[in-house]
Amino acid sequence: MDNEILKSIKKMFVSNYPKKITEISETLEANNIKQAHILVHNLKSNAGQIGKTFLQKAAAEVEFNLRNGVNNVTKNQLDLMYSELNKVLMELNDEIALYAAPVSDNVQQPAVQSRLLDDDIIRELFSKLEILLGMGSPDCCDYIDYLHKIPGDENLINLLIQQIDDFEFKKAITTLAELKKNINLN
């Protein structure tokens, strides 16, 4: 993977995943197993993208125990996943501090969290999404967090995210094409 793209993915991981811990916990407490499964699947995939295999394995175990709409996850499995996620976040904070222009001492400040993706990264993201949507692959759900970072028509972006989340891949292909035109990435 291109070094700059990997850096951007790591930055997005650091800005998105502290709140995902709470989101995963809340969906489990609300017994929303389908949503928890999707969130943990995304965590597993994103951990794999940045080469964090221990976190990826811990999330895979939790994901496996959330299959078929049943919560068979143990407290130890959740604790291990959260522990690995916290380790990764600390490692990435340190790594980002080395190559990022210091905005402040706190990497997690809102200005950093709202940073948008540049055009090259958006093109790469769209290219991967087109392939996954064309194949009807649920792996396109892994890119939902990144779609929030795209500048452009917020309603169109939210529609695309909803279609992906609902596995309406044919509609999502059309919406993605419209979004590309909207932000001049054809």
Sequence and secondary structure as in RCSB ss.txt:
>XXXX:A:sequence
MDNEILKSIKKMFVSNYPKKITEISETLEANNIKQAHILVHNLKSNAGQIGKTFLQKAAAEVEFNLRNGVNNVTK
NQLDLMYSELNKVLMELNDEIALYAAPVSDNVQQPAVQSRLLDDDIIRELFSKLEILLGMGSPDCCDYIDYLHKI
PGDENLINLLIQQIDDFEFKKAITTLAELKKNINLN
>XXXX:A:secstr
  HHHHHHHHHHHHHHHHHHHHHHHHHHHTT HHHHHHHHHHHHHHHHHTT HHHHHHHHHHHHTTGGG     H
HHHHHHHHHHHHHHHHHHHHHHHHS  S S TTSHHHHT    HHHHHHHHHHHHHHHHHT GGGGGGHHHHTT 
 S HHHHHHHHHHHHTT HHHHHHHHHHHHHHTT  
